[in-house]
């Protein structure tokens, strides 16, 4: 199994267009210790020829250009992208589908709520009729590529921001609003969970013994956005458990035996973005690495 990080940043990426914070200024200034990050997406392949994309970030066109593994090979038109798997219907998870509208066949997999969110917005009708939308059910395995078993698992999260007003309690997600994926082939297992508000037994079981875990690393601390003056919500209110602190990811994974652990979906305010930061060193001491755009690992 080959896993290719197309984008490691949270919504807005790094630098975010309107955020001249410490990390943003460094990235705009081409500081080699704070490289650019596009918005979160992961690609998976078994043979290097056919690929499935996990989340279609707004940056997808540029991500394809930046990664030769995803370049078209046969004229007049072709693509190695055979499937797109969606963890939800947030803007930074689905907007990239509009970059794939030039009459190319592939399959979009989403839960009922995710596909319903796409269906309610007529702009997604720009996708060609040769693009198939297939509903998936949490805990029911399916094959997005021959030989690759994928299973969606429900994660604590919330509705997409643009749908919060339609919910009685916008802080509470419904089944299918937010999922992660367990990917399995030839005895190898990887977990992709870029948005998760808290650890669950199902998630811990999925990660136990996994060869690689790509997990929500949005914020270093739960109140990071508030302290930075860039927001009024905690990480958990936004559907993201923090890296550190009580109930954070580092603590939650201490009793989970996983192989390689990567934080992904890193917000531009997160101090662990800097290669030389004390925060990154502290995460490394706990066995965590930070995913980087263009990183590829083989399992």
C-alpha positions in Angstrom: 0.0 0.0 0.0 1.3 3.4 -1.0 0.1 6.5 0.8 0.8 9.9 -0.6 0.1 13.1 1.3 -1.3 15.6 -1.1 -2.0 18.2 1.5 -1.3 18.4 5.2 -2.8 21.8 6.2 -6.2 22.6 7.7 -8.7 24.8 6.0 -7.0 27.7 4.4 -3.7 26.0 4.2 -0.4 27.7 5.0 0.0 30.5 4.5 -3.7 31.4 4.7 -4.5 34.2 2.4 -5.6 36.6 5.1 -3.6 35.4 8.2 -0.3 37.3 8.8 0.3 35.5 12.0 3.8 34.2 13.0 3.6 31.1 10.9 1.9 33.0 8.0 4.6 35.7 7.9 7.3 33.0 7.9 5.6 31.1 5.1 4.9 34.2 3.0 8.6 35.1 3.5 9.7 31.6 2.2 11.2 30.6 5.6 12.5 27.1 4.9 11.5 26.1 8.5 7.8 26.9 7.7 7.1 25.5 4.3 3.8 25.9 2.4 1.0 23.5 3.1 -2.0 22.8 1.0 -5.3 21.7 2.4 -5.7 18.2 3.7 -5.9 15.2 1.3 -4.4 11.8 1.1 -4.0 9.5 -1.9 -3.7 5.7 -1.7 -2.6 3.1 -4.3 -1.7 -0.5 -4.4 0.2 -0.6 -7.7 1.1 3.0 -8.3 -1.2 3.1 -11.4 -4.7 3.5 -9.9 -5.2 5.9 -7.1 -8.0 6.8 -4.7 -8.2 10.3 -3.2 -9.3 10.8 0.4 -11.0 14.2 0.5 -11.1 16.6 -2.5 -9.4 19.7 -1.1 -9.9 23.1 -2.8 -6.2 22.8 -3.8 -6.7 19.5 -5.7 -5.7 20.8 -9.1 -2.4 22.1 -7.8 -1.9 18.9 -5.8 -2.3 16.9 -8.9 0.2 19.1 -10.7 2.7 18.8 -7.8 2.6 15.0 -7.7 3.6 13.1 -10.9 2.0 10.0 -9.5 -1.4 11.6 -10.4 -0.5 13.0 -13.8 -2.6 11.8 -16.9 -0.7 9.3 -19.0 -2.8 8.5 -22.1 -4.1 11.0 -24.6 -6.5 12.5 -25.3 -7.6 12.5 -21.7 -7.0 10.1 -18.8 -6.3 10.0 -15.1 -5.0 7.5 -12.6 -7.6 8.8 -10.1 -10.4 6.2 -9.9 -12.2 7.1 -6.7 -12.7 10.0 -4.2 -13.6 9.1 -0.7 -15.1 11.8 1.5 -14.9 12.1 5.3 -17.6 14.7 5.3 -19.1 17.6 3.3 -17.1 20.5 4.7 -16.0 23.1 2.1 -12.4 22.0 2.3 -13.4 18.3 1.8 -15.5 18.6 -1.3 -14.7 21.8 -3.2 -11.9 20.0 -5.2 -14.5 17.9 -6.9 -15.2 20.9 -9.1 -11.6 20.5 -10.4 -12.5 17.1 -11.7 -15.5 18.1 -13.9 -14.0 17.5 -17.4 -15.9 14.4 -18.3 -13.6 11.9 -16.6 -15.1 8.8 -15.1 -14.5 8.1 -11.4 -16.5 7.2 -8.3 -17.3 9.5 -5.4 -18.0 7.6 -2.1 -19.7 9.4 0.7 -22.2 8.8 3.5 -25.8 9.6 3.2 -25.5 13.0 4.8 -22.4 13.9 2.7 -24.0 12.9 -0.6 -27.2 14.8 0.4 -25.1 17.9 1.0 -23.7 17.6 -2.5 -27.1 17.0 -4.0 -28.6 20.1 -2.4 -26.0 22.3 -4.1 -26.6 22.5 -7.9 -23.0 23.6 -8.6 -21.9 20.0 -8.2 -24.1 19.1 -11.1 -21.1 20.4 -13.1 -19.6 17.0 -12.5 -20.1 14.9 -15.6 -22.7 12.2 -15.7 -19.9 9.7 -15.9 -19.0 10.5 -12.3 -20.8 7.9 -10.1 -21.9 8.9 -6.6 -22.0 5.8 -4.3 -23.3 5.8 -0.8 -21.3 4.0 1.9 -22.4 3.0 5.3 -20.1 3.3 8.4 -18.7 -0.1 9.4 -19.5 -1.7 6.0 -16.4 -2.4 4.0 -16.2 -1.6 0.3 -13.5 -1.7 -2.5 -12.6 1.7 -4.0 -9.7 0.0 -5.8 -9.3 -3.7 -6.6 -7.7 -5.3 -3.6 -8.1 -2.3 -1.3 -10.7 -2.7 1.5 -12.0 0.6 2.9 -14.2 0.9 5.9 -15.7 4.2 7.1 -16.0 4.6 10.8 -18.2 7.2 12.5 -16.2 9.8 14.4 -17.4 12.5 16.9 -17.7 15.7 14.9 -20.3 18.0 13.7 -22.3 19.1 10.6 -20.5 21.2 8.0 -20.3 24.8 9.0 -22.8 25.9 6.3 -25.4 23.4 7.6 -25.1 24.2 11.3 -28.1 26.5 11.3 -30.3 23.7 10.2 -29.4 21.6 13.2 -31.1 21.8 16.6 -27.7 21.5 18.3 -24.9 22.6 15.9 -22.3 21.2 18.3 -23.6 17.6 17.9 -23.0 15.6 14.8 -25.2 12.9 13.4 -24.1 9.5 12.1 -22.3 10.0 8.8 -21.5 13.7 9.3 -17.9 12.9 10.1 -16.1 9.7 9.3 -12.6 8.3 9.2 -11.3 5.6 6.9 -9.6 2.3 7.7 -7.6 1.1 4.6 -6.5 -2.5 4.4 -4.6 -4.6 1.9 -2.2 -7.6 2.1 -2.2 -7.6 5.9 -1.4 -3.9 6.1 -3.7 -1.3 7.7 -3.7 2.5 7.7 -6.2 4.9 9.3 -7.1 8.4 8.1 -9.0 10.5 10.6 -8.3 14.2 9.9 -11.3 15.5 11.9 -12.2 14.0 15.3 -13.5 15.7 18.4 -12.6 12.9 20.9 -11.3 9.3 21.1 -13.8 6.5 20.9 -13.4 2.8 21.4 -14.1 2.1 17.8 -11.4 4.5 16.7 -8.9 3.1 19.3 -9.6 -0.4 18.0 -9.1 0.6 14.4 -5.8 2.3 15.2 -4.6 -0.6 17.5 -1.9 -2.4 15.5 -2.3 -0.2 12.5 0.9 0.3 10.4 0.2 4.0 9.9 -2.2 6.5 11.4 -2.9 10.0 9.9 -4.8 11.8 12.7 -6.4 15.2 13.4 -3.6 17.7 14.3 -5.5 20.9 13.7 -4.6 22.7 17.0 -1.8 22.2 19.5 -4.0 23.3 22.3 -7.8 23.5 22.5 -8.0 27.3 23.0 -5.3 28.1 20.5 -7.5 30.0 18.1 -9.0 32.1 21.0 -5.6 32.9 22.4 -4.3 33.9 19.0 -7.2 36.3 18.5 -8.2 34.5 15.3 -11.4 32.8 16.4 -14.0 32.5 19.2 -14.3 28.7 19.3 -12.3 26.0 20.9 -10.9 23.2 18.8 -13.5 20.7 20.2 -16.3 23.1 19.3 -15.0 23.0 15.7 -14.9 19.2 15.8 -11.2 18.8 16.4 -9.6 17.4 19.5 -6.3 19.2 20.3 -2.9 17.5 20.0 -2.1 18.1 23.7 -3.7 18.7 27.1 -6.2 16.5 28.9 -8.1 14.3 26.5 -5.9 15.4 23.6 -4.5 13.1 21.0 -1.1 12.5 22.6 -2.8 11.4 25.8 -5.5 9.4 24.0 -3.0 7.4 21.9 -0.5 6.5 24.7 -2.3 3.2 25.2 -2.8 2.6 21.5 -0.1 0.5 19.8 0.2 1.9 16.3 3.2 1.9 14.0 3.9 5.2 12.5 1.7 8.1 13.8 1.3 11.3 11.8 -0.6 14.5 12.6 -2.3 15.9 9.5 -4.8 18.8 8.9 -2.5 21.3 10.7 -3.9 24.8 11.2 -1.8 27.8 10.4 -1.8 28.9 14.0 -0.2 25.6 15.3 3.3 26.2 16.7 4.3 22.6 15.8 4.4 23.7 12.1 7.9 25.1 12.7 10.5 22.5 12.1 12.6 23.9 15.0 9.9 24.5 17.5 9.8 23.1 21.1 6.2 22.0 20.4 7.3 19.8 17.5 10.1 18.3 19.5 7.7 17.5 22.3 5.4 15.7 19.8 8.4 13.7 18.4 9.3 12.6 22.0 5.8 11.1 22.2 6.3 9.2 18.9 4.4 11.6 16.6 5.6 13.1 13.3 4.0 15.9 11.3 2.8 14.9 7.8 4.3 17.0 5.0 2.9 17.8 1.5 4.4 15.3 -1.0 5.4 12.7 1.6 4.9 9.2 0.4 5.2 6.1 2.6 4.9 2.4 1.6 3.4 -0.2 3.8 
